[in-house]
Amino acid sequence: MSTLLEDIKAISQLREAQGGKWANINPEHAARMRAQNRFHTGLDIAKYTAKIMRDDMAAYDADTSKYTQSLGCWHGFIGQQKMISIKKHFNTTKRSYLYLSGWMVAALRSEFGPLPDQSMHEKTSVASLIEELYTFLRQADSWELNHLFRDLEEAQKAGDEAKQEELISKIDNHETHVVPIIADIDAGFGNAEATYLLAKKMIEAGACCIQLENQVSDEKQCGHQAGKVTVPHEDFIAKINAVRYAFLELGVDDGIIVARTDSLGAGLTQKIAVTNEPGDLGDQYNSYLDGDVIEKAEDINNGDVVIKQGGKLVKPKRLASGLYQFKEGTGEDRVVLDCITSLQNGADLLWIETEKPHVGQIAAMVNRIREVCPDAKLVYNNSPSFNWTLNFRQQVFDAWEQKGKDVSAYERADLMNEKYDDTELGKVADDWTANFQRDGARDAGIFHHLITLPTYHTAALSTDNLAKGYFGDEGMLAYVAGVQRKEIRQGIATVKHQDMAGSNIGDDHKEFFAGEAALKAGGKDNTMNQF
């Protein structure tokens, strides 16, 4: 990437070559605009972020303390503010991503109104949200650089050469807010061709990483709800292939595929797998089907299906829906088979949807997978669907009880009770919660931790608090003390909401385009100056 001074020189030469026709073009202004718009297309972004993610995966393989994190987004502004906040507090966006949740798209972005996580929303809304997120992230770059350029102008007016050099260095070494997005394609929204077409749209919008789950597309359920139905491996592999072809067609050669298995909580399948010989992949899938051994022809009723399972004729249990049932207690074995098969057929990362956040449970499955695929790594859903407080208090309770520690002061079924908040057990459980991501990265192969729906909950919580005060006795003080004053004290940029929305950038452009004739919004009467 060229430096600011190199761009100024190159644009100056372009202007001179026009024989005076570009006399109104200021090379410094053009170079400034170029610096503030580093990425021109979604494919530029996908290629750039894929390399970041691949480098992070290699760094994690060398040192498990270098795991990555993200938070789910349902609007571009939410994603933008997350990255601005991360950069403000930690001075870098390194190892920080964004997650695009299909659940939140369904609940908050569908033209049908709020929907459950069942792939009923418009599939193009997923790609549209990716594009929107990157539009806002690019605007965050423009906003931050605009302030640096304004400071540079002041330093130039003051003749402060040292300050100019410092600011030019900051501009040349500016760290973008554009980071990888792990994008949820659900179960592909149809067959393999539909998956391919949607994957292309998502990649063209900027996605370097696509998460695909092994549920039946038209029966898709949220991973933390009942009624999940999985597909045979051959069907899932076809969709993995479809996503890989989409990446390759668009020139994103190192695009990342996350293969998600819902088998731990899925007790049903839509199809019996095709099998050609004992022990092949289809036979392994079918071996987990629940059924009754056929002793004689009379055991077969009209419409029954019969398969060979372990050398015996078996009639799989078929529900009224036409779906087939898996044997009880086979979930973990099916997860391990799913994960190994996915990695051996083109997936890069795994996602195991669990019913609780338990490092030991996750590690037990990952260790089995790593016996075959030593570099297996997970993306893990730190889901708000879990009652984290109750889960970890019960885990501590069980661990203490196993060690023989007296737990008579605690009632296991009632550990969510507020009375336990300041107890020894409550504090230890909070420590375990705080360390969950570090422990999971070290012991359970979790490369990436994400919270799928954080801002769904934070928006509801903050709105509830504001409404309670504003429409109650506090009136305007509820907003002033609960929102604006906190923004000022914490240095949150949105307190100058005009600037955050691009007012200063627009003013500068007006001056570039019209010179002294520009009618600007940021004069002395702009109330933003109160901040």
Contacts in CASP RR format, 6 or more apart in sequence:
PFRMAT RR
TARGET T0000
AUTHOR 0000-0000-0000
METHOD contacts of the structure
MODEL  1
MSTLLEDIKAISQLREAQGGKWANINPEHAARMRAQNRFHTGLDIAKYTA
KIMRDDMAAYDADTSKYTQSLGCWHGFIGQQKMISIKKHFNTTKRSYLYL
SGWMVAALRSEFGPLPDQSMHEKTSVASLIEELYTFLRQADSWELNHLFR
DLEEAQKAGDEAKQEELISKIDNHETHVVPIIADIDAGFGNAEATYLLAK
KMIEAGACCIQLENQVSDEKQCGHQAGKVTVPHEDFIAKINAVRYAFLEL
GVDDGIIVARTDSLGAGLTQKIAVTNEPGDLGDQYNSYLDGDVIEKAEDI
NNGDVVIKQGGKLVKPKRLASGLYQFKEGTGEDRVVLDCITSLQNGADLL
WIETEKPHVGQIAAMVNRIREVCPDAKLVYNNSPSFNWTLNFRQQVFDAW
EQKGKDVSAYERADLMNEKYDDTELGKVADDWTANFQRDGARDAGIFHHL
ITLPTYHTAALSTDNLAKGYFGDEGMLAYVAGVQRKEIRQGIATVKHQDM
AGSNIGDDHKEFFAGEAALKAGGKDNTMNQF
1 38 0 8 1.000
2 10 0 8 1.000
3 168 0 8 1.000
3 172 0 8 1.000
4 31 0 8 1.000
4 32 0 8 1.000
4 35 0 8 1.000
4 168 0 8 1.000
4 171 0 8 1.000
4 172 0 8 1.000
5 168 0 8 1.000
7 30 0 8 1.000
7 31 0 8 1.000
7 34 0 8 1.000
7 35 0 8 1.000
8 27 0 8 1.000
8 28 0 8 1.000
8 31 0 8 1.000
9 27 0 8 1.000
11 25 0 8 1.000
11 27 0 8 1.000
11 30 0 8 1.000
11 31 0 8 1.000
11 34 0 8 1.000
12 27 0 8 1.000
14 22 0 8 1.000
15 22 0 8 1.000
15 23 0 8 1.000
15 25 0 8 1.000
15 27 0 8 1.000
26 512 0 8 1.000
29 512 0 8 1.000
32 145 0 8 1.000
32 149 0 8 1.000
33 509 0 8 1.000
33 512 0 8 1.000
35 145 0 8 1.000
35 149 0 8 1.000
35 171 0 8 1.000
35 174 0 8 1.000
36 141 0 8 1.000
36 142 0 8 1.000
36 145 0 8 1.000
36 146 0 8 1.000
36 149 0 8 1.000
36 505 0 8 1.000
37 138 0 8 1.000
37 142 0 8 1.000
38 138 0 8 1.000
38 141 0 8 1.000
38 176 0 8 1.000
38 178 0 8 1.000
39 45 0 8 1.000
39 48 0 8 1.000
39 134 0 8 1.000
39 138 0 8 1.000
39 176 0 8 1.000
39 178 0 8 1.000
41 204 0 8 1.000
42 131 0 8 1.000
42 134 0 8 1.000
42 204 0 8 1.000
42 205 0 8 1.000
42 206 0 8 1.000
43 203 0 8 1.000
43 204 0 8 1.000
43 206 0 8 1.000
43 250 0 8 1.000
43 251 0 8 1.000
43 252 0 8 1.000
45 134 0 8 1.000
45 178 0 8 1.000
45 206 0 8 1.000
45 208 0 8 1.000
46 203 0 8 1.000
46 204 0 8 1.000
46 206 0 8 1.000
46 207 0 8 1.000
46 208 0 8 1.000
46 250 0 8 1.000
46 252 0 8 1.000
46 255 0 8 1.000
47 208 0 8 1.000
47 251 0 8 1.000
47 252 0 8 1.000
48 178 0 8 1.000
48 208 0 8 1.000
49 178 0 8 1.000
49 179 0 8 1.000
49 180 0 8 1.000
49 181 0 8 1.000
49 206 0 8 1.000
49 208 0 8 1.000
49 209 0 8 1.000
50 180 0 8 1.000
50 208 0 8 1.000
50 209 0 8 1.000
50 252 0 8 1.000
50 254 0 8 1.000
50 255 0 8 1.000
50 256 0 8 1.000
51 254 0 8 1.000
52 179 0 8 1.000
52 180 0 8 1.000
52 208 0 8 1.000
53 68 0 8 1.000
53 97 0 8 1.000
53 180 0 8 1.000
53 208 0 8 1.000
53 209 0 8 1.000
53 255 0 8 1.000
53 256 0 8 1.000
54 254 0 8 1.000
54 255 0 8 1.000
54 256 0 8 1.000
56 66 0 8 1.000
56 68 0 8 1.000
56 95 0 8 1.000
56 447 0 8 1.000
57 256 0 8 1.000
57 348 0 8 1.000
57 349 0 8 1.000
57 377 0 8 1.000
57 447 0 8 1.000
59 66 0 8 1.000
60 66 0 8 1.000
60 67 0 8 1.000
60 68 0 8 1.000
60 377 0 8 1.000
60 441 0 8 1.000
60 447 0 8 1.000
61 375 0 8 1.000
61 377 0 8 1.000
64 441 0 8 1.000
64 442 0 8 1.000
64 445 0 8 1.000
65 438 0 8 1.000
65 441 0 8 1.000
65 442 0 8 1.000
66 95 0 8 1.000
67 95 0 8 1.000
67 437 0 8 1.000
67 438 0 8 1.000
67 441 0 8 1.000
67 446 0 8 1.000
67 447 0 8 1.000
67 448 0 8 1.000
67 449 0 8 1.000
68 95 0 8 1.000
68 96 0 8 1.000
68 97 0 8 1.000
68 447 0 8 1.000
68 448 0 8 1.000
68 449 0 8 1.000
69 95 0 8 1.000
69 96 0 8 1.000
69 97 0 8 1.000
69 437 0 8 1.000
69 448 0 8 1.000
69 449 0 8 1.000
69 450 0 8 1.000
70 96 0 8 1.000
70 97 0 8 1.000
70 98 0 8 1.000
70 99 0 8 1.000
70 182 0 8 1.000
70 448 0 8 1.000
70 449 0 8 1.000
70 450 0 8 1.000
70 451 0 8 1.000
71 79 0 8 1.000
71 82 0 8 1.000
71 98 0 8 1.000
71 99 0 8 1.000
71 450 0 8 1.000
71 451 0 8 1.000
71 454 0 8 1.000
71 455 0 8 1.000
72 98 0 8 1.000
72 99 0 8 1.000
72 100 0 8 1.000
72 101 0 8 1.000
72 104 0 8 1.000
72 450 0 8 1.000
72 451 0 8 1.000
72 452 0 8 1.000
72 453 0 8 1.000
72 454 0 8 1.000
72 455 0 8 1.000
73 79 0 8 1.000
73 82 0 8 1.000
73 98 0 8 1.000
73 99 0 8 1.000
73 100 0 8 1.000
73 101 0 8 1.000
73 104 0 8 1.000
73 129 0 8 1.000
73 133 0 8 1.000
73 455 0 8 1.000
74 101 0 8 1.000
74 104 0 8 1.000
74 105 0 8 1.000
74 107 0 8 1.000
74 108 0 8 1.000
74 109 0 8 1.000
74 129 0 8 1.000
74 455 0 8 1.000
74 456 0 8 1.000
75 108 0 8 1.000
75 129 0 8 1.000
75 132 0 8 1.000
75 455 0 8 1.000
76 129 0 8 1.000
76 132 0 8 1.000
76 133 0 8 1.000
76 135 0 8 1.000
76 136 0 8 1.000
76 137 0 8 1.000
77 136 0 8 1.000
78 455 0 8 1.000
79 98 0 8 1.000
79 133 0 8 1.000
79 136 0 8 1.000
79 137 0 8 1.000
80 133 0 8 1.000
80 136 0 8 1.000
80 137 0 8 1.000
80 139 0 8 1.000
80 140 0 8 1.000
80 177 0 8 1.000
81 494 0 8 1.000
82 98 0 8 1.000
83 93 0 8 1.000
83 96 0 8 1.000
83 98 0 8 1.000
83 137 0 8 1.000
83 140 0 8 1.000
83 177 0 8 1.000
83 179 0 8 1.000
84 140 0 8 1.000
84 144 0 8 1.000
84 177 0 8 1.000
84 493 0 8 1.000
85 492 0 8 1.000
86 92 0 8 1.000
86 93 0 8 1.000
86 96 0 8 1.000
87 93 0 8 1.000
87 175 0 8 1.000
87 177 0 8 1.000
88 491 0 8 1.000
90 96 0 8 1.000
92 175 0 8 1.000
93 175 0 8 1.000
93 176 0 8 1.000
93 177 0 8 1.000
93 179 0 8 1.000
96 179 0 8 1.000
97 179 0 8 1.000
97 180 0 8 1.000
97 181 0 8 1.000
97 182 0 8 1.000
97 448 0 8 1.000
97 450 0 8 1.000
98 133 0 8 1.000
98 179 0 8 1.000
98 180 0 8 1.000
98 181 0 8 1.000
98 182 0 8 1.000
99 181 0 8 1.000
99 182 0 8 1.000
99 184 0 8 1.000
99 450 0 8 1.000
99 451 0 8 1.000
99 452 0 8 1.000
100 126 0 8 1.000
100 129 0 8 1.000
100 130 0 8 1.000
100 133 0 8 1.000
100 181 0 8 1.000
100 182 0 8 1.000
100 183 0 8 1.000
100 184 0 8 1.000
100 207 0 8 1.000
101 184 0 8 1.000
101 452 0 8 1.000
101 453 0 8 1.000
102 117 0 8 1.000
102 121 0 8 1.000
102 126 0 8 1.000
102 184 0 8 1.000
102 186 0 8 1.000
103 117 0 8 1.000
103 184 0 8 1.000
103 222 0 8 1.000
103 452 0 8 1.000
103 453 0 8 1.000
104 452 0 8 1.000
104 453 0 8 1.000
104 455 0 8 1.000
104 456 0 8 1.000
105 121 0 8 1.000
105 125 0 8 1.000
105 126 0 8 1.000
105 129 0 8 1.000
105 184 0 8 1.000
106 114 0 8 1.000
106 115 0 8 1.000
106 116 0 8 1.000
106 117 0 8 1.000
106 118 0 8 1.000
106 119 0 8 1.000
106 120 0 8 1.000
106 121 0 8 1.000
107 114 0 8 1.000
107 115 0 8 1.000
107 116 0 8 1.000
107 117 0 8 1.000
107 456 0 8 1.000
108 114 0 8 1.000
108 456 0 8 1.000
109 121 0 8 1.000
109 125 0 8 1.000
109 129 0 8 1.000
110 120 0 8 1.000
110 121 0 8 1.000
110 122 0 8 1.000
110 125 0 8 1.000
111 122 0 8 1.000
111 125 0 8 1.000
112 120 0 8 1.000
112 121 0 8 1.000
115 121 0 8 1.000
116 222 0 8 1.000
116 225 0 8 1.000
117 220 0 8 1.000
117 221 0 8 1.000
117 222 0 8 1.000
117 223 0 8 1.000
117 225 0 8 1.000
118 220 0 8 1.000
118 221 0 8 1.000
118 222 0 8 1.000
119 186 0 8 1.000
119 187 0 8 1.000
119 188 0 8 1.000
119 189 0 8 1.000
119 217 0 8 1.000
119 218 0 8 1.000
119 220 0 8 1.000
123 188 0 8 1.000
123 189 0 8 1.000
123 194 0 8 1.000
123 198 0 8 1.000
124 198 0 8 1.000
124 201 0 8 1.000
126 183 0 8 1.000
126 184 0 8 1.000
126 185 0 8 1.000
126 198 0 8 1.000
126 201 0 8 1.000
126 202 0 8 1.000
127 198 0 8 1.000
127 201 0 8 1.000
127 202 0 8 1.000
127 204 0 8 1.000
127 205 0 8 1.000
127 207 0 8 1.000
128 205 0 8 1.000
130 181 0 8 1.000
130 183 0 8 1.000
130 202 0 8 1.000
130 205 0 8 1.000
130 206 0 8 1.000
130 207 0 8 1.000
131 205 0 8 1.000
131 206 0 8 1.000
133 181 0 8 1.000
134 178 0 8 1.000
134 181 0 8 1.000
134 205 0 8 1.000
134 206 0 8 1.000
137 176 0 8 1.000
137 177 0 8 1.000
137 178 0 8 1.000
137 179 0 8 1.000
138 177 0 8 1.000
138 178 0 8 1.000
139 502 0 8 1.000
140 177 0 8 1.000
141 174 0 8 1.000
141 176 0 8 1.000
141 177 0 8 1.000
141 178 0 8 1.000
142 502 0 8 1.000
142 505 0 8 1.000
143 493 0 8 1.000
143 499 0 8 1.000
143 500 0 8 1.000
143 502 0 8 1.000
143 505 0 8 1.000
144 174 0 8 1.000
144 177 0 8 1.000
145 171 0 8 1.000
145 174 0 8 1.000
146 504 0 8 1.000
146 505 0 8 1.000
146 508 0 8 1.000
147 504 0 8 1.000
148 167 0 8 1.000
148 170 0 8 1.000
148 171 0 8 1.000
148 174 0 8 1.000
149 171 0 8 1.000
149 508 0 8 1.000
150 504 0 8 1.000
150 508 0 8 1.000
151 163 0 8 1.000
151 167 0 8 1.000
152 164 0 8 1.000
152 167 0 8 1.000
152 168 0 8 1.000
152 171 0 8 1.000
155 163 0 8 1.000
155 164 0 8 1.000
155 167 0 8 1.000
156 164 0 8 1.000
180 208 0 8 1.000
180 209 0 8 1.000
181 206 0 8 1.000
181 207 0 8 1.000
181 208 0 8 1.000
181 209 0 8 1.000
182 209 0 8 1.000
182 211 0 8 1.000
182 258 0 8 1.000
182 379 0 8 1.000
182 448 0 8 1.000
182 450 0 8 1.000
183 202 0 8 1.000
183 207 0 8 1.000
183 209 0 8 1.000
183 210 0 8 1.000
183 211 0 8 1.000
184 211 0 8 1.000
185 195 0 8 1.000
185 198 0 8 1.000
185 199 0 8 1.000
185 202 0 8 1.000
185 210 0 8 1.000
185 211 0 8 1.000
185 212 0 8 1.000
185 243 0 8 1.000
186 212 0 8 1.000
186 213 0 8 1.000
186 215 0 8 1.000
186 217 0 8 1.000
186 220 0 8 1.000
187 212 0 8 1.000
187 213 0 8 1.000
187 214 0 8 1.000
187 215 0 8 1.000
187 216 0 8 1.000
187 217 0 8 1.000
187 220 0 8 1.000
187 231 0 8 1.000
187 239 0 8 1.000
188 194 0 8 1.000
188 195 0 8 1.000
188 198 0 8 1.000
188 212 0 8 1.000
188 217 0 8 1.000
188 239 0 8 1.000
189 195 0 8 1.000
189 198 0 8 1.000
189 217 0 8 1.000
190 217 0 8 1.000
190 218 0 8 1.000
191 217 0 8 1.000
192 238 0 8 1.000
192 239 0 8 1.000
192 241 0 8 1.000
192 242 0 8 1.000
193 242 0 8 1.000
194 217 0 8 1.000
195 212 0 8 1.000
195 239 0 8 1.000
195 242 0 8 1.000
195 243 0 8 1.000
196 242 0 8 1.000
196 243 0 8 1.000
196 245 0 8 1.000
196 246 0 8 1.000
199 210 0 8 1.000
199 242 0 8 1.000
199 243 0 8 1.000
199 246 0 8 1.000
199 247 0 8 1.000
200 246 0 8 1.000
200 249 0 8 1.000
200 250 0 8 1.000
202 210 0 8 1.000
203 210 0 8 1.000
203 246 0 8 1.000
203 247 0 8 1.000
203 250 0 8 1.000
203 252 0 8 1.000
204 250 0 8 1.000
208 252 0 8 1.000
208 255 0 8 1.000
208 256 0 8 1.000
209 255 0 8 1.000
209 256 0 8 1.000
209 257 0 8 1.000
209 258 0 8 1.000
209 349 0 8 1.000
210 243 0 8 1.000
210 256 0 8 1.000
210 257 0 8 1.000
210 258 0 8 1.000
211 258 0 8 1.000
211 260 0 8 1.000
211 351 0 8 1.000
211 379 0 8 1.000
212 236 0 8 1.000
212 239 0 8 1.000
212 240 0 8 1.000
212 243 0 8 1.000
212 257 0 8 1.000
212 258 0 8 1.000
212 259 0 8 1.000
212 260 0 8 1.000
213 220 0 8 1.000
213 260 0 8 1.000
213 261 0 8 1.000
213 262 0 8 1.000
213 351 0 8 1.000
213 353 0 8 1.000
214 230 0 8 1.000
214 231 0 8 1.000
214 236 0 8 1.000
214 259 0 8 1.000
214 260 0 8 1.000
214 261 0 8 1.000
214 262 0 8 1.000
214 263 0 8 1.000
214 338 0 8 1.000
215 221 0 8 1.000
215 228 0 8 1.000
215 229 0 8 1.000
215 230 0 8 1.000
215 231 0 8 1.000
215 262 0 8 1.000
215 266 0 8 1.000
216 229 0 8 1.000
216 230 0 8 1.000
216 231 0 8 1.000
216 270 0 8 1.000
219 227 0 8 1.000
219 228 0 8 1.000
219 229 0 8 1.000
219 270 0 8 1.000
221 227 0 8 1.000
221 228 0 8 1.000
221 229 0 8 1.000
222 385 0 8 1.000
223 262 0 8 1.000
223 265 0 8 1.000
223 353 0 8 1.000
224 353 0 8 1.000
224 355 0 8 1.000
224 383 0 8 1.000
224 385 0 8 1.000
224 386 0 8 1.000
227 266 0 8 1.000
227 267 0 8 1.000
227 268 0 8 1.000
228 262 0 8 1.000
228 265 0 8 1.000
228 266 0 8 1.000
228 267 0 8 1.000
228 268 0 8 1.000
229 266 0 8 1.000
229 267 0 8 1.000
229 268 0 8 1.000
229 269 0 8 1.000
229 270 0 8 1.000
229 323 0 8 1.000
230 261 0 8 1.000
230 262 0 8 1.000
230 263 0 8 1.000
230 266 0 8 1.000
230 267 0 8 1.000
230 268 0 8 1.000
230 269 0 8 1.000
230 334 0 8 1.000
230 338 0 8 1.000
231 269 0 8 1.000
231 270 0 8 1.000
231 271 0 8 1.000
232 269 0 8 1.000
232 271 0 8 1.000
232 272 0 8 1.000
232 273 0 8 1.000
232 274 0 8 1.000
232 282 0 8 1.000
232 285 0 8 1.000
233 273 0 8 1.000
233 281 0 8 1.000
233 282 0 8 1.000
233 285 0 8 1.000
233 337 0 8 1.000
233 338 0 8 1.000
233 341 0 8 1.000
234 273 0 8 1.000
234 274 0 8 1.000
234 281 0 8 1.000
234 282 0 8 1.000
235 271 0 8 1.000
236 259 0 8 1.000
236 338 0 8 1.000
236 341 0 8 1.000
236 342 0 8 1.000
237 341 0 8 1.000
237 342 0 8 1.000
237 345 0 8 1.000
240 257 0 8 1.000
240 259 0 8 1.000
240 342 0 8 1.000
240 345 0 8 1.000
240 346 0 8 1.000
240 347 0 8 1.000
241 345 0 8 1.000
241 346 0 8 1.000
243 257 0 8 1.000
244 257 0 8 1.000
244 346 0 8 1.000
247 253 0 8 1.000
247 255 0 8 1.000
247 257 0 8 1.000
255 348 0 8 1.000
256 348 0 8 1.000
256 349 0 8 1.000
257 346 0 8 1.000
257 347 0 8 1.000
257 348 0 8 1.000
257 349 0 8 1.000
258 347 0 8 1.000
258 348 0 8 1.000
258 349 0 8 1.000
258 350 0 8 1.000
258 351 0 8 1.000
258 379 0 8 1.000
259 338 0 8 1.000
259 339 0 8 1.000
259 342 0 8 1.000
259 343 0 8 1.000
259 347 0 8 1.000
259 349 0 8 1.000
259 350 0 8 1.000
259 351 0 8 1.000
260 350 0 8 1.000
260 351 0 8 1.000
260 352 0 8 1.000
260 353 0 8 1.000
260 379 0 8 1.000
261 334 0 8 1.000
261 335 0 8 1.000
261 338 0 8 1.000
261 339 0 8 1.000
261 342 0 8 1.000
261 350 0 8 1.000
261 351 0 8 1.000
261 352 0 8 1.000
261 353 0 8 1.000
262 353 0 8 1.000
263 331 0 8 1.000
263 334 0 8 1.000
263 335 0 8 1.000
263 338 0 8 1.000
264 331 0 8 1.000
264 332 0 8 1.000
264 334 0 8 1.000
264 335 0 8 1.000
264 352 0 8 1.000
264 353 0 8 1.000
264 354 0 8 1.000
264 355 0 8 1.000
265 331 0 8 1.000
265 353 0 8 1.000
265 355 0 8 1.000
266 326 0 8 1.000
266 331 0 8 1.000
267 325 0 8 1.000
267 326 0 8 1.000
267 331 0 8 1.000
268 319 0 8 1.000
268 323 0 8 1.000
268 324 0 8 1.000
268 325 0 8 1.000
268 326 0 8 1.000
269 285 0 8 1.000
269 289 0 8 1.000
269 323 0 8 1.000
269 324 0 8 1.000
269 326 0 8 1.000
270 322 0 8 1.000
270 323 0 8 1.000
270 324 0 8 1.000
271 324 0 8 1.000
272 286 0 8 1.000
272 289 0 8 1.000
272 305 0 8 1.000
272 307 0 8 1.000
272 316 0 8 1.000
272 324 0 8 1.000
273 281 0 8 1.000
273 282 0 8 1.000
273 283 0 8 1.000
273 285 0 8 1.000
273 286 0 8 1.000
274 282 0 8 1.000
275 281 0 8 1.000
275 282 0 8 1.000
275 283 0 8 1.000
275 285 0 8 1.000
275 286 0 8 1.000
277 283 0 8 1.000
278 310 0 8 1.000
278 311 0 8 1.000
281 341 0 8 1.000
284 337 0 8 1.000
285 337 0 8 1.000
286 307 0 8 1.000
286 309 0 8 1.000
286 316 0 8 1.000
287 309 0 8 1.000
287 310 0 8 1.000
288 326 0 8 1.000
288 327 0 8 1.000
288 330 0 8 1.000
288 331 0 8 1.000
288 333 0 8 1.000
288 334 0 8 1.000
289 307 0 8 1.000
289 309 0 8 1.000
289 314 0 8 1.000
289 316 0 8 1.000
289 317 0 8 1.000
289 324 0 8 1.000
289 325 0 8 1.000
289 326 0 8 1.000
289 327 0 8 1.000
290 316 0 8 1.000
290 317 0 8 1.000
290 324 0 8 1.000
290 325 0 8 1.000
290 326 0 8 1.000
290 327 0 8 1.000
290 328 0 8 1.000
291 309 0 8 1.000
291 314 0 8 1.000
291 315 0 8 1.000
291 316 0 8 1.000
291 317 0 8 1.000
291 325 0 8 1.000
291 327 0 8 1.000
292 299 0 8 1.000
292 314 0 8 1.000
292 315 0 8 1.000
292 317 0 8 1.000
293 312 0 8 1.000
293 313 0 8 1.000
293 314 0 8 1.000
293 315 0 8 1.000
294 300 0 8 1.000
294 306 0 8 1.000
294 312 0 8 1.000
294 313 0 8 1.000
294 314 0 8 1.000
294 315 0 8 1.000
299 315 0 8 1.000
300 306 0 8 1.000
300 315 0 8 1.000
304 315 0 8 1.000
304 318 0 8 1.000
305 315 0 8 1.000
305 316 0 8 1.000
305 318 0 8 1.000
306 313 0 8 1.000
306 314 0 8 1.000
306 315 0 8 1.000
307 313 0 8 1.000
307 314 0 8 1.000
307 316 0 8 1.000
308 314 0 8 1.000
316 324 0 8 1.000
316 325 0 8 1.000
317 324 0 8 1.000
317 325 0 8 1.000
318 324 0 8 1.000
318 325 0 8 1.000
319 325 0 8 1.000
326 334 0 8 1.000
332 364 0 8 1.000
332 365 0 8 1.000
335 352 0 8 1.000
335 365 0 8 1.000
336 365 0 8 1.000
336 368 0 8 1.000
336 369 0 8 1.000
339 350 0 8 1.000
339 352 0 8 1.000
339 365 0 8 1.000
339 369 0 8 1.000
339 373 0 8 1.000
339 376 0 8 1.000
340 369 0 8 1.000
340 372 0 8 1.000
340 373 0 8 1.000
342 350 0 8 1.000
343 350 0 8 1.000
343 369 0 8 1.000
343 373 0 8 1.000
343 376 0 8 1.000
344 372 0 8 1.000
344 373 0 8 1.000
349 377 0 8 1.000
349 378 0 8 1.000
349 379 0 8 1.000
349 447 0 8 1.000
349 448 0 8 1.000
350 369 0 8 1.000
350 376 0 8 1.000
350 377 0 8 1.000
350 378 0 8 1.000
350 379 0 8 1.000
351 378 0 8 1.000
351 379 0 8 1.000
351 380 0 8 1.000
351 381 0 8 1.000
352 362 0 8 1.000
352 365 0 8 1.000
352 366 0 8 1.000
352 378 0 8 1.000
352 380 0 8 1.000
353 381 0 8 1.000
354 361 0 8 1.000
354 362 0 8 1.000
356 386 0 8 1.000
356 391 0 8 1.000
357 382 0 8 1.000
357 383 0 8 1.000
357 386 0 8 1.000
357 388 0 8 1.000
357 391 0 8 1.000
357 392 0 8 1.000
357 436 0 8 1.000
358 391 0 8 1.000
358 395 0 8 1.000
359 436 0 8 1.000
359 439 0 8 1.000
359 440 0 8 1.000
359 443 0 8 1.000
359 444 0 8 1.000
360 443 0 8 1.000
360 444 0 8 1.000
362 378 0 8 1.000
362 380 0 8 1.000
362 440 0 8 1.000
362 444 0 8 1.000
362 445 0 8 1.000
362 446 0 8 1.000
363 440 0 8 1.000
363 443 0 8 1.000
363 444 0 8 1.000
363 445 0 8 1.000
366 376 0 8 1.000
366 378 0 8 1.000
366 444 0 8 1.000
366 445 0 8 1.000
369 376 0 8 1.000
370 376 0 8 1.000
376 445 0 8 1.000
377 445 0 8 1.000
377 446 0 8 1.000
377 447 0 8 1.000
377 448 0 8 1.000
378 444 0 8 1.000
378 445 0 8 1.000
378 446 0 8 1.000
378 447 0 8 1.000
378 448 0 8 1.000
379 446 0 8 1.000
379 447 0 8 1.000
379 448 0 8 1.000
379 450 0 8 1.000
380 440 0 8 1.000
380 444 0 8 1.000
380 446 0 8 1.000
380 448 0 8 1.000
380 449 0 8 1.000
380 450 0 8 1.000
381 450 0 8 1.000
381 452 0 8 1.000
382 436 0 8 1.000
382 437 0 8 1.000
382 449 0 8 1.000
382 450 0 8 1.000
382 451 0 8 1.000
382 452 0 8 1.000
383 451 0 8 1.000
383 452 0 8 1.000
383 453 0 8 1.000
384 451 0 8 1.000
384 452 0 8 1.000
384 453 0 8 1.000
384 454 0 8 1.000
384 456 0 8 1.000
384 457 0 8 1.000
387 416 0 8 1.000
388 433 0 8 1.000
389 415 0 8 1.000
389 416 0 8 1.000
389 429 0 8 1.000
389 433 0 8 1.000
390 415 0 8 1.000
390 416 0 8 1.000
392 429 0 8 1.000
392 430 0 8 1.000
392 432 0 8 1.000
392 433 0 8 1.000
392 436 0 8 1.000
393 415 0 8 1.000
393 416 0 8 1.000
393 420 0 8 1.000
393 425 0 8 1.000
393 426 0 8 1.000
393 429 0 8 1.000
394 412 0 8 1.000
394 415 0 8 1.000
395 429 0 8 1.000
395 432 0 8 1.000
396 425 0 8 1.000
396 426 0 8 1.000
396 428 0 8 1.000
396 429 0 8 1.000
396 432 0 8 1.000
397 407 0 8 1.000
397 410 0 8 1.000
397 412 0 8 1.000
397 415 0 8 1.000
397 425 0 8 1.000
400 407 0 8 1.000
400 425 0 8 1.000
401 407 0 8 1.000
407 425 0 8 1.000
409 423 0 8 1.000
410 420 0 8 1.000
410 423 0 8 1.000
410 425 0 8 1.000
411 417 0 8 1.000
415 425 0 8 1.000
420 426 0 8 1.000
437 446 0 8 1.000
437 449 0 8 1.000
440 446 0 8 1.000
441 447 0 8 1.000
441 449 0 8 1.000
465 478 0 8 1.000
465 482 0 8 1.000
466 478 0 8 1.000
466 479 0 8 1.000
466 482 0 8 1.000
466 483 0 8 1.000
468 478 0 8 1.000
469 475 0 8 1.000
469 478 0 8 1.000
470 476 0 8 1.000
470 478 0 8 1.000
470 479 0 8 1.000
472 478 0 8 1.000
474 481 0 8 1.000
484 495 0 8 1.000
486 492 0 8 1.000
487 494 0 8 1.000
487 495 0 8 1.000
488 495 0 8 1.000
488 531 0 8 1.000
493 499 0 8 1.000
493 500 0 8 1.000
494 500 0 8 1.000
495 531 0 8 1.000
496 528 0 8 1.000
496 531 0 8 1.000
497 528 0 8 1.000
498 504 0 8 1.000
498 521 0 8 1.000
498 522 0 8 1.000
498 526 0 8 1.000
498 528 0 8 1.000
499 528 0 8 1.000
503 521 0 8 1.000
503 522 0 8 1.000
503 526 0 8 1.000
503 528 0 8 1.000
504 522 0 8 1.000
507 518 0 8 1.000
507 520 0 8 1.000
507 521 0 8 1.000
507 522 0 8 1.000
510 518 0 8 1.000
510 519 0 8 1.000
510 520 0 8 1.000
511 518 0 8 1.000
511 520 0 8 1.000
522 528 0 8 1.000
522 529 0 8 1.000
523 529 0 8 1.000
END
